[in-house]
Amino acid sequence: MMKKKRFYIRTVILLVLLAALGYTLYSAVFDDKESVAAGEKAPNFSLEDVNGNRLKLSDLKGKGVFLNFWGTWCEPCKKEFPYMANQYKEFKDQGVEIVAVNVGESNLAVRNFMNDYGVNFPVVLDKDRQVLDAYDVTPLPTTFLINPDGKILKVVTGTMTESMIHDYMNMIKPERSS
């Protein structure tokens, strides 16, 4: 009789624990986390590049910002970087800035990647992933197109072609007054 009672008590405890675990997993996956979306103001941040220079998003007000989150291990990122470098040559004098935010990697890994891919635009390091979390980025690559007023016009996830990058940079470049 005692063994049967112990069995029922253990079963109830196990079921309660499984229910708690299930609820925790469910709320972690389906949490209504605020994500940064088109139409909102881009959250400001301040990060260092591989040389220790600090870049603040707010310092780029008045320019279109092509904000790209990436990793050295990311195959689509490797594909995009040469396209971004080509388009940066064309658009940097038209008021468009690329800021590539590396997520959680070492200076050495990022510096080697930059050398291998001929990176000619600012790359900053988000070592503790705070900016990644602030922008609620998944997956990599993800790019935020920010207009000169600091408003997000579009969020692009996944690989972009060179013509897409060209069109997006045209979309965010400041209007020239004549």
C-alpha positions as CSV (number, residue, x, y, z in Angstrom):
1,M,0.0,0.0,0.0
2,M,2.8,2.4,0.9
3,K,4.7,1.7,-2.4
4,K,1.5,2.4,-4.4
5,K,1.0,5.8,-2.6
6,R,4.7,6.7,-3.2
7,F,4.3,5.8,-6.8
8,Y,1.3,8.2,-7.2
9,I,3.1,11.0,-5.4
10,R,6.2,10.7,-7.6
11,T,4.0,10.5,-10.7
12,V,2.2,13.7,-9.7
13,I,5.5,15.5,-9.0
14,L,6.9,14.4,-12.3
15,L,3.8,15.6,-14.2
16,V,4.0,19.0,-12.4
17,L,7.7,19.3,-13.3
18,L,7.0,18.3,-16.9
19,A,4.2,20.9,-17.1
20,A,6.5,23.6,-15.7
21,L,9.2,22.7,-18.2
22,G,6.7,22.7,-21.1
23,Y,5.4,26.1,-20.1
24,T,8.9,27.5,-19.8
25,L,9.9,26.2,-23.3
26,Y,6.7,27.4,-24.8
27,S,7.0,30.9,-23.4
28,A,10.7,31.1,-24.5
29,V,9.8,30.2,-28.0
30,F,6.6,32.1,-28.4
31,D,7.4,35.1,-26.2
32,D,6.0,38.4,-27.5
33,K,9.4,40.0,-27.6
34,E,9.3,43.5,-29.2
35,S,11.3,43.4,-32.4
36,V,12.5,46.3,-34.3
37,A,10.5,46.8,-37.5
38,A,10.1,49.0,-40.5
39,G,8.6,52.3,-39.7
40,E,10.3,52.6,-36.3
41,K,13.3,54.6,-35.2
42,A,16.5,52.6,-35.2
43,P,17.9,52.0,-31.7
44,N,21.1,53.9,-31.2
45,F,24.3,52.0,-30.3
46,S,28.0,52.6,-29.8
47,L,30.5,49.9,-30.8
48,E,34.2,49.6,-31.5
49,D,35.8,48.5,-34.7
50,V,38.8,46.1,-34.9
51,N,41.2,49.1,-34.3
52,G,39.4,50.3,-31.2
53,N,37.7,53.3,-32.8
54,R,34.1,53.9,-31.6
55,L,31.2,54.3,-34.0
56,K,27.8,55.5,-32.8
57,L,24.7,55.1,-35.0
58,S,23.5,58.6,-34.0
59,D,26.7,60.1,-35.5
60,L,25.4,59.0,-38.9
61,K,22.2,61.1,-38.8
62,G,21.6,62.7,-42.1
63,K,23.1,59.7,-44.0
64,G,21.3,56.6,-45.2
65,V,22.6,53.6,-43.2
66,F,22.9,50.1,-44.5
67,L,23.1,48.2,-41.2
68,N,24.2,44.6,-41.8
69,F,24.5,41.9,-39.1
70,W,26.9,39.1,-40.0
71,G,29.4,36.4,-39.0
72,T,32.6,35.2,-40.5
73,W,31.2,31.6,-40.6
74,C,28.0,32.7,-42.5
75,E,28.1,31.5,-46.1
76,P,25.5,34.1,-47.3
77,C,27.5,36.8,-45.6
78,K,30.6,35.8,-47.5
79,K,28.6,36.1,-50.8
80,E,27.2,39.6,-49.9
81,F,30.4,41.3,-48.8
82,P,32.0,41.7,-52.2
83,Y,28.7,43.1,-53.5
84,M,28.5,45.5,-50.5
85,A,32.1,46.6,-51.1
86,N,31.3,47.4,-54.8
87,Q,28.2,49.3,-54.0
88,Y,29.9,51.2,-51.2
89,K,32.4,52.6,-53.7
90,E,29.4,54.0,-55.7
91,F,27.3,55.3,-52.8
92,K,29.6,56.5,-50.1
93,D,29.9,59.9,-51.8
94,Q,26.2,60.1,-52.1
95,G,25.5,60.0,-48.3
96,V,25.1,56.3,-47.8
97,E,27.1,54.5,-45.1
98,I,27.5,50.7,-44.6
99,V,27.9,49.6,-41.0
100,A,28.6,45.9,-40.7
101,V,28.0,44.5,-37.2
102,N,30.0,41.4,-36.5
103,V,28.3,39.2,-33.9
104,G,30.4,37.8,-31.1
105,E,33.7,37.0,-32.8
106,S,37.4,37.9,-32.1
107,N,39.2,40.9,-33.6
108,L,41.6,38.5,-35.4
109,A,38.8,36.5,-37.1
110,V,37.1,39.7,-38.2
111,R,40.3,41.3,-39.4
112,N,41.3,38.2,-41.4
113,F,37.8,38.2,-43.0
114,M,38.0,41.9,-43.8
115,N,41.4,41.3,-45.6
116,D,40.2,38.2,-47.5
117,Y,37.0,40.0,-48.7
118,G,38.5,43.5,-49.4
119,V,36.2,45.2,-47.0
120,N,36.2,49.0,-47.5
121,F,33.4,50.0,-45.1
122,P,33.1,50.3,-41.3
123,V,32.9,47.0,-39.4
124,V,32.1,47.1,-35.7
125,L,32.2,44.3,-33.1
126,D,29.2,43.3,-31.0
127,K,31.1,41.0,-28.8
128,D,28.4,40.6,-26.1
129,R,25.5,40.5,-28.6
130,Q,23.7,43.5,-27.0
131,V,23.1,45.2,-30.3
132,L,22.0,42.0,-31.9
133,D,19.5,41.5,-29.1
134,A,18.3,45.2,-29.2
135,Y,17.5,44.7,-32.9
136,D,16.1,41.2,-32.3
137,V,18.1,39.8,-35.2
138,T,17.7,36.2,-36.4
139,P,19.0,34.8,-38.7
140,L,22.3,36.1,-40.1
141,P,22.6,38.0,-42.4
142,T,20.0,40.5,-41.5
143,T,20.1,44.1,-42.9
144,F,18.3,47.2,-41.7
145,L,17.8,50.0,-44.2
146,I,17.8,53.2,-42.2
147,N,16.9,56.6,-43.8
148,P,18.7,59.8,-43.1
149,D,16.2,60.6,-40.3
150,G,17.1,57.4,-38.4
151,K,13.9,55.6,-39.4
152,I,14.0,51.9,-40.5
153,L,12.5,51.7,-44.0
154,K,13.0,47.9,-44.5
155,V,14.4,44.8,-42.8
156,V,16.0,42.3,-45.1
157,T,16.9,38.8,-44.0
158,G,18.9,36.3,-46.0
159,T,21.2,36.7,-49.0
160,M,21.0,39.7,-51.2
161,T,22.2,40.0,-54.8
162,E,24.3,42.9,-55.9
163,S,21.4,44.5,-57.8
164,M,19.3,44.3,-54.6
165,I,22.0,46.0,-52.6
166,H,22.2,48.7,-55.3
167,D,18.4,49.3,-55.1
168,Y,18.4,49.3,-51.3
169,M,21.2,51.9,-51.2
170,N,19.2,54.0,-53.7
171,M,16.2,53.7,-51.4
172,I,18.1,55.1,-48.3
173,K,20.3,57.7,-49.9
174,P,19.6,61.3,-48.9
175,E,17.7,63.5,-51.3
176,R,19.9,66.1,-53.0
177,S,18.4,69.5,-53.0
178,S,19.2,71.5,-56.2
